[in-house]
């Protein structure tokens, strides 16, 4: 994000004077940020963006004669259908009638699908938020009085869930909600390990009188989570602006040797597939990174299939993935391990270039941030007995990454290699300061507070947040009614 103009900074200073005064005032020996930076205050509104859980690779990268074996292995990692169906009954998908084509990733089975590890991740993530908001909920309602399970949360919070139109994000939202609202879960139970979560633990028995919470997939015209779905043609043009810049071309060219090595082991990277965003390196870096991340998640060796027939027979990589531990010769495995870090680093660098391009960053981040800002401004006007918003947005790694760049999160801007892991969460909490009744915003990435580059403190006022969003919109040259309906809508090459 570019630096604020002098005029913007003056406006921020004027709008946030009372909150700024709070920041330098000590309360029982602690500043406002020390007292409220992580856990303090009364939480009056919650907005959670989460990446989906662990998934299978986006695409098979092995040789053609191994594709069936590769697919069979990943099918063995998918969750049990009955388990998914039980959770979906409680949290059914509600897809806008315009989305008649079905899931954008529905035709690629088993690739890009949520795994059993992924469902467990999302359930446990929901459980953690349940524990947090039972402990830190509003003190004047039953939520803070020990009322456990779904009843306590639903009595105090207007729980609403939204998702992009992907099977993995919808299913992730359903399991997140199950962990958040599971009526039978005792709050002092330990979280389950990813592979040991039992069906009986995630399929709660709910009271028939409890409301069903749907996972909403909105019309592409009003959805705020998928800029490529709403404005595919414009987004492609914005990405091409970045890719065609001399700086991008020069550095991406340096990755050609790395891309060549990867393609030697992973022939699917260069098997004639269309590279939507291009660059001199010539491969899909999301797919390349998938190979390392997905195999690491499931204990597979990186060389558990043979990429081509150019190896000597005595050194040839075993042509099977049935036994991930059957690999004996470590020569190729060590070589692949050495490629993992530079591959992930180059992917992160490419996206850092995209998200420091004002128009592209604005197109992605303005819709969700404006949605949150509008709802935040409504909270102070709610009466004491009205439910507060608890909004859940199930999306993708690049959604979280772009919002972090838009906010100016120093942890991300200063770490070019950062990438949100599966199940990552970015929470916006609207906190009421007890001493003054002021509202401040707390940002938590995977449960830890983040610091914004343009602000000296972790907490900002609603007015400061509004100015940040307005500045993004001005620099991004984004119009409220700017949308198109043509072009490639599948984000497969854009996101994990």
VODORO-107127 format. One line per 2 residues: number of its first residue (from 1); for each residue y, z, x of C-alpha. Coordinates in nm, 3 decimals. Example, Ala and Ser with C-alpha at 12.3 -4.5 7.8 and 13.67 -1.06 7.14 Angstrom:
residues 2
1> -0.450/0.780/1.230  -0.106/0.714/1.367 $
//
This chain:
residues 496
1> 0.000/0.000/0.000  0.345/-0.087/0.133 $
3> 0.607/0.180/0.196  0.828/0.276/-0.098 $
5> 1.178/0.135/-0.105  1.473/0.369/-0.046 $
7> 1.563/0.346/-0.415  1.209/0.440/-0.515 $
9> 1.208/0.736/-0.280  1.539/0.861/-0.425 $
11> 1.396/0.827/-0.777  1.085/1.017/-0.675 $
13> 1.293/1.293/-0.525  1.500/1.333/-0.840 $
15> 1.204/1.324/-1.076  0.989/1.568/-0.884 $
17> 1.250/1.830/-0.786  1.087/2.112/-0.978 $
19> 0.741/2.040/-0.841  0.884/2.003/-0.490 $
21> 1.043/2.345/-0.523  0.704/2.485/-0.616 $
23> 0.546/2.342/-0.305  0.759/2.547/-0.071 $
25> 0.739/2.866/-0.276  0.474/3.120/-0.183 $
27> 0.270/3.287/-0.453  0.087/3.598/-0.331 $
29> 0.094/3.451/0.018  -0.027/3.104/-0.083 $
31> 0.162/2.782/-0.148  0.104/2.579/-0.463 $
33> -0.113/2.331/-0.275  -0.315/2.604/-0.109 $
35> -0.370/2.775/-0.444  -0.427/2.467/-0.660 $
37> -0.533/2.198/-0.413  -0.903/2.224/-0.493 $
39> -0.991/2.466/-0.773  -0.692/2.654/-0.914 $
41> -0.494/2.616/-1.234  -0.591/2.524/-1.587 $
43> -0.745/2.177/-1.600  -0.587/1.992/-1.893 $
45> -0.721/1.640/-1.841  -1.002/1.477/-1.645 $
47> -1.051/1.112/-1.545  -1.361/1.035/-1.338 $
49> -1.431/0.698/-1.175  -1.782/0.677/-1.037 $
51> -1.982/0.417/-0.853  -2.326/0.344/-0.994 $
53> -2.631/0.506/-0.836  -2.878/0.369/-0.583 $
55> -2.983/0.016/-0.666  -3.213/-0.255/-0.541 $
57> -3.068/-0.531/-0.318  -2.846/-0.791/-0.481 $
59> -3.067/-1.078/-0.372  -3.393/-1.147/-0.182 $
61> -3.316/-1.236/0.179  -3.673/-1.294/0.301 $
63> -3.852/-1.624/0.354  -3.957/-1.808/0.039 $
65> -4.326/-1.730/0.080  -4.252/-1.355/0.075 $
67> -4.026/-1.350/-0.231  -4.297/-1.238/-0.474 $
69> -4.403/-0.949/-0.252  -4.043/-0.845/-0.202 $
71> -3.978/-0.849/-0.578  -4.298/-0.654/-0.647 $
73> -4.192/-0.379/-0.410  -3.850/-0.335/-0.567 $
75> -3.998/-0.337/-0.917  -4.203/-0.037/-0.809 $
77> -3.876/0.149/-0.745  -3.728/0.094/-1.092 $
79> -3.716/0.389/-1.335  -3.971/0.431/-1.609 $
81> -3.869/0.235/-1.919  -3.942/0.525/-2.155 $
83> -3.724/0.759/-1.949  -3.431/0.517/-1.964 $
85> -3.482/0.458/-2.336  -3.479/0.830/-2.415 $
87> -3.148/0.882/-2.237  -3.006/0.565/-2.395 $
89> -3.079/0.704/-2.743  -2.840/0.989/-2.677 $
91> -2.583/0.774/-2.499  -2.623/0.423/-2.641 $
93> -2.435/0.128/-2.502  -2.160/-0.005/-2.726 $
95> -2.074/-0.355/-2.613  -1.779/-0.544/-2.759 $
97> -1.882/-0.842/-2.966  -1.708/-1.078/-2.723 $
99> -1.966/-0.993/-2.455  -2.231/-1.213/-2.614 $
101> -2.373/-1.331/-2.282  -2.529/-0.990/-2.219 $
103> -2.526/-0.804/-1.890  -2.368/-0.994/-1.604 $
105> -2.659/-0.888/-1.384  -2.932/-0.907/-1.648 $
107> -3.097/-1.227/-1.528  -3.165/-1.114/-1.170 $
109> -3.445/-0.861/-1.229  -3.539/-0.668/-1.020 $
111> -3.237/-0.735/-0.797  -2.920/-0.534/-0.843 $
113> -3.099/-0.291/-1.077  -3.067/0.088/-1.073 $
115> -3.363/0.264/-0.910  -3.529/0.597/-0.990 $
117> -3.330/0.740/-0.701  -3.016/0.603/-0.868 $
119> -3.087/0.763/-1.207  -3.147/1.097/-1.036 $
121> -2.826/1.063/-0.835  -2.622/1.005/-1.147 $
123> -2.789/1.286/-1.341  -2.722/1.530/-1.057 $
125> -2.364/1.405/-1.024  -2.308/1.475/-1.393 $
127> -2.462/1.821/-1.348  -2.216/1.902/-1.068 $
129> -1.920/1.817/-1.290  -2.073/2.023/-1.571 $
131> -2.094/2.323/-1.339  -1.736/2.265/-1.224 $
133> -1.580/2.243/-1.569  -1.774/2.532/-1.713 $
135> -1.633/2.738/-1.428  -1.280/2.593/-1.423 $
137> -1.223/2.489/-1.784  -0.926/2.585/-1.994 $
139> -0.914/2.964/-2.025  -0.803/2.973/-2.390 $
141> -1.108/2.789/-2.528  -1.481/2.863/-2.553 $
143> -1.553/2.631/-2.258  -1.446/2.901/-2.015 $
145> -1.629/3.172/-2.204  -1.977/3.082/-2.086 $
147> -2.079/2.848/-2.368  -2.329/2.632/-2.183 $
149> -2.466/2.286/-2.237  -2.330/1.997/-2.439 $
151> -2.188/2.217/-2.715  -1.938/2.392/-2.489 $
153> -1.809/2.074/-2.333  -1.788/1.873/-2.655 $
155> -1.604/2.153/-2.834  -1.331/2.149/-2.575 $
157> -1.315/1.798/-2.436  -1.276/1.452/-2.585 $
159> -1.560/1.297/-2.385  -1.541/0.917/-2.367 $
161> -1.731/0.683/-2.135  -1.655/0.326/-2.029 $
163> -1.848/0.084/-1.811  -1.834/-0.263/-1.671 $
165> -2.079/-0.505/-1.830  -2.357/-0.449/-1.576 $
167> -2.693/-0.295/-1.655  -2.672/-0.073/-1.345 $
169> -2.330/0.068/-1.435  -2.418/0.124/-1.802 $
171> -2.744/0.301/-1.712  -2.559/0.504/-1.448 $
173> -2.308/0.620/-1.707  -2.590/0.721/-1.942 $
175> -2.759/0.939/-1.682  -2.424/1.082/-1.570 $
177> -2.359/1.187/-1.930  -2.708/1.332/-1.955 $
179> -2.640/1.553/-1.654  -2.295/1.646/-1.783 $
181> -2.397/1.723/-2.140  -2.764/1.820/-2.119 $
183> -2.794/2.092/-2.382  -3.104/2.260/-2.241 $
185> -3.002/2.278/-1.877  -2.934/2.630/-1.751 $
187> -2.626/2.622/-1.534  -2.785/2.819/-1.251 $
189> -3.074/2.574/-1.208  -3.089/2.398/-0.876 $
191> -3.018/2.026/-0.862  -3.322/1.804/-0.828 $
193> -3.401/1.594/-0.524  -3.358/1.222/-0.585 $
195> -3.727/1.127/-0.613  -3.853/1.451/-0.773 $
197> -3.644/1.455/-1.090  -3.898/1.473/-1.372 $
199> -3.870/1.297/-1.704  -3.879/1.632/-1.885 $
201> -3.575/1.744/-1.686  -3.357/1.449/-1.781 $
203> -3.472/1.392/-2.139  -3.295/1.681/-2.308 $
205> -3.373/1.789/-2.663  -3.044/1.769/-2.842 $
207> -2.938/1.926/-3.165  -2.949/1.669/-3.443 $
209> -2.597/1.770/-3.543  -2.448/1.686/-3.207 $
211> -2.241/1.372/-3.181  -2.376/1.067/-3.002 $
213> -2.158/0.968/-2.705  -2.163/0.589/-2.653 $
215> -2.104/0.406/-2.328  -1.833/0.156/-2.415 $
217> -1.812/-0.194/-2.269  -1.476/-0.325/-2.378 $
219> -1.361/-0.678/-2.442  -1.270/-0.859/-2.122 $
221> -0.913/-0.893/-2.249  -0.858/-0.516/-2.258 $
223> -1.108/-0.390/-2.001  -0.938/-0.221/-1.705 $
225> -1.238/-0.194/-1.472  -1.323/-0.554/-1.382 $
227> -1.034/-0.773/-1.276  -1.273/-1.057/-1.195 $
229> -1.400/-1.055/-1.552  -1.052/-1.055/-1.701 $
231> -0.878/-1.293/-1.460  -1.150/-1.477/-1.264 $
233> -0.945/-1.782/-1.169  -0.646/-1.580/-1.054 $
235> -0.862/-1.338/-0.859  -1.035/-1.617/-0.673 $
237> -0.701/-1.767/-0.578  -0.573/-1.430/-0.453 $
239> -0.884/-1.378/-0.240  -0.845/-1.728/-0.097 $
241> -0.489/-1.638/0.008  -0.628/-1.353/0.216 $
243> -0.923/-1.547/0.358  -0.704/-1.841/0.461 $
245> -0.455/-1.626/0.654  -0.457/-1.674/1.035 $
247> -0.531/-1.306/1.097  -0.836/-1.307/0.873 $
249> -0.962/-1.638/1.010  -0.933/-1.521/1.368 $
251> -1.119/-1.193/1.329  -1.382/-1.326/1.089 $
253> -1.456/-1.599/1.343  -1.547/-1.329/1.593 $
255> -1.828/-1.224/1.358  -2.004/-1.563/1.375 $
257> -2.250/-1.448/1.646  -2.334/-1.142/1.437 $
259> -2.382/-1.356/1.128  -2.612/-1.588/1.325 $
261> -2.829/-1.299/1.440  -2.849/-1.162/1.086 $
263> -2.948/-1.501/0.945  -3.227/-1.529/1.202 $
265> -3.386/-1.215/1.059  -3.269/-1.267/0.700 $
267> -3.300/-1.637/0.616  -3.187/-1.577/0.259 $
269> -2.833/-1.531/0.388  -2.808/-1.904/0.464 $
271> -3.048/-2.054/0.211  -2.787/-2.275/0.046 $
273> -2.639/-2.002/-0.171  -2.277/-2.047/-0.263 $
275> -2.046/-1.821/-0.066  -1.779/-1.743/-0.323 $
277> -1.521/-1.591/-0.087  -1.610/-1.762/0.239 $
279> -1.457/-1.723/0.579  -1.564/-1.866/0.916 $
281> -1.854/-1.621/0.948  -2.028/-1.808/0.666 $
283> -2.254/-1.541/0.510  -2.239/-1.299/0.218 $
285> -2.161/-0.966/0.384  -2.234/-0.764/0.069 $
287> -2.588/-0.902/0.070  -2.627/-0.846/0.443 $
289> -2.517/-0.484/0.411  -2.756/-0.441/0.119 $
291> -3.047/-0.503/0.350  -2.962/-0.200/0.564 $
293> -2.845/0.035/0.289  -3.121/-0.034/0.037 $
295> -3.402/-0.016/0.290  -3.269/0.305/0.439 $
297> -3.258/0.459/0.089  -3.629/0.397/0.040 $
299> -3.771/0.453/0.386  -3.841/0.087/0.457 $
301> -3.831/-0.056/0.804  -3.560/-0.316/0.845 $
303> -3.820/-0.566/0.970  -4.081/-0.506/0.703 $
305> -4.106/-0.876/0.627  -4.114/-1.185/0.846 $
307> -3.789/-1.384/0.834  -3.923/-1.707/0.982 $
309> -4.212/-1.853/1.178  -4.036/-1.883/1.514 $
311> -4.184/-1.567/1.664  -4.487/-1.564/1.892 $
313> -4.795/-1.455/1.697  -4.852/-1.146/1.907 $
315> -4.496/-1.028/1.845  -4.461/-1.155/1.491 $
317> -4.324/-0.910/1.237  -4.591/-0.817/0.979 $
319> -4.568/-1.039/0.670  -4.596/-0.756/0.422 $
321> -4.381/-0.485/0.275  -4.669/-0.303/0.108 $
323> -4.676/-0.045/0.387  -4.331/0.032/0.521 $
325> -4.479/0.225/0.815  -4.721/-0.042/0.935 $
327> -4.483/-0.193/1.189  -4.610/-0.140/1.546 $
329> -4.400/-0.354/1.781  -4.052/-0.195/1.781 $
331> -3.873/-0.481/1.957  -3.742/-0.648/1.643 $
333> -3.689/-0.319/1.459  -3.464/-0.190/1.738 $
335> -3.275/-0.519/1.735  -3.215/-0.494/1.361 $
337> -3.111/-0.130/1.385  -2.847/-0.234/1.638 $
339> -2.703/-0.481/1.385  -2.658/-0.225/1.105 $
341> -2.336/-0.058/1.216  -2.140/-0.376/1.305 $
343> -2.251/-0.539/0.978  -2.125/-0.253/0.761 $
345> -1.808/-0.224/0.971  -1.726/-0.593/0.930 $
347> -1.779/-0.576/0.553  -1.542/-0.279/0.531 $
349> -1.284/-0.461/0.744  -1.292/-0.768/0.519 $
351> -1.218/-0.556/0.214  -0.949/-0.361/0.397 $
353> -0.771/-0.696/0.440  -0.803/-0.768/0.070 $
355> -0.672/-0.428/-0.033  -0.367/-0.442/0.191 $
357> -0.264/-0.766/0.019  -0.013/-0.654/-0.245 $
359> -0.086/-0.905/-0.524  -0.464/-0.869/-0.493 $
361> -0.449/-0.490/-0.477  -0.216/-0.478/-0.775 $
363> -0.436/-0.705/-0.985  -0.733/-0.473/-0.938 $
365> -0.572/-0.130/-0.948  -0.282/-0.154/-1.191 $
367> -0.494/-0.176/-1.512  -0.702/0.140/-1.452 $
369> -0.414/0.340/-1.305  -0.182/0.254/-1.591 $
371> -0.451/0.354/-1.839  -0.484/0.694/-1.672 $
373> -0.106/0.737/-1.646  -0.054/0.667/-2.017 $
375> -0.316/0.922/-2.117  -0.178/1.181/-1.876 $
377> 0.164/1.157/-2.034  0.015/1.235/-2.374 $
379> -0.153/1.558/-2.265  0.156/1.788/-2.254 $
381> 0.223/1.699/-2.619  -0.121/1.805/-2.742 $
383> -0.142/2.120/-2.949  -0.343/2.419/-2.829 $
385> -0.637/2.343/-3.058  -0.665/1.973/-2.972 $
387> -0.935/1.855/-2.733  -0.828/1.743/-2.389 $
389> -0.933/1.405/-2.245  -1.245/1.382/-2.029 $
391> -1.277/1.012/-1.950  -1.560/0.861/-1.748 $
393> -1.539/0.515/-1.592  -1.863/0.369/-1.456 $
395> -1.781/0.097/-1.205  -1.842/-0.030/-0.853 $
397> -1.783/0.051/-0.486  -1.489/-0.187/-0.457 $
399> -1.333/-0.039/-0.771  -1.320/0.303/-0.608 $
401> -1.218/0.156/-0.273  -0.929/-0.042/-0.421 $
403> -0.798/0.259/-0.616  -0.808/0.469/-0.300 $
405> -0.604/0.202/-0.121  -0.368/0.184/-0.418 $
407> -0.314/0.560/-0.412  -0.256/0.546/-0.038 $
409> -0.537/0.789/0.044  -0.498/0.862/0.413 $
411> -0.869/0.933/0.461  -0.943/0.573/0.366 $
413> -0.649/0.392/0.523  -0.710/0.564/0.858 $
415> -1.084/0.492/0.848  -1.130/0.117/0.832 $
417> -1.508/0.154/0.817  -1.514/0.378/0.508 $
419> -1.733/0.260/0.220  -1.808/0.460/-0.099 $
421> -2.178/0.558/-0.106  -2.391/0.521/-0.419 $
423> -2.289/0.769/-0.687  -1.947/0.837/-0.533 $
425> -1.684/0.988/-0.762  -1.305/0.980/-0.766 $
427> -1.169/1.241/-1.006  -0.813/1.274/-1.133 $
429> -0.752/1.625/-1.267  -0.434/1.710/-1.455 $
431> -0.368/2.075/-1.372  -0.128/2.315/-1.539 $
433> 0.035/2.553/-1.291  0.011/2.903/-1.432 $
435> 0.334/3.036/-1.281  0.565/2.763/-1.419 $
437> 0.370/2.558/-1.679  0.431/2.249/-1.465 $
439> 0.169/1.972/-1.458  0.038/1.840/-1.126 $
441> -0.238/1.593/-1.042  -0.531/1.678/-0.819 $
443> -0.735/1.396/-0.662  -1.094/1.467/-0.555 $
445> -1.319/1.223/-0.371  -1.680/1.341/-0.396 $
447> -1.552/1.689/-0.472  -1.307/1.712/-0.182 $
449> -0.925/1.686/-0.216  -0.758/1.380/-0.072 $
451> -0.409/1.340/0.068  -0.177/1.053/-0.024 $
453> 0.012/0.880/0.253  0.349/0.872/0.076 $
455> 0.341/1.243/-0.006  0.328/1.543/0.222 $
457> 0.109/1.739/-0.018  -0.218/1.685/-0.203 $
459> -0.065/1.746/-0.548  0.189/1.521/-0.717 $
461> 0.368/1.532/-1.050  0.311/1.292/-1.338 $
463> 0.649/1.134/-1.267  0.555/1.077/-0.904 $
465> 0.229/0.919/-1.014  0.418/0.692/-1.255 $
467> 0.650/0.581/-0.978  0.354/0.509/-0.752 $
469> 0.198/0.291/-1.021  0.528/0.115/-1.094 $
471> 0.575/0.041/-0.726  0.226/-0.110/-0.705 $
473> 0.305/-0.330/-1.002  0.635/-0.450/-0.853 $
475> 0.486/-0.527/-0.514  0.180/-0.687/-0.668 $
477> 0.391/-0.904/-0.899  0.154/-0.826/-1.187 $
479> 0.261/-0.895/-1.545  0.113/-0.696/-1.833 $
481> 0.012/-1.012/-2.019  -0.109/-1.200/-1.713 $
483> -0.467/-1.306/-1.785  -0.694/-1.608/-1.797 $
485> -1.037/-1.661/-1.945  -1.187/-1.933/-1.727 $
487> -1.384/-1.924/-1.406  -1.682/-1.745/-1.253 $
489> -1.715/-1.397/-1.406  -2.011/-1.252/-1.219 $
491> -1.894/-1.012/-0.946  -2.220/-1.044/-0.750 $
493> -2.043/-1.170/-0.439  -1.754/-0.931/-0.489 $
495> -1.916/-0.594/-0.533  -2.214/-0.370/-0.469 $
//
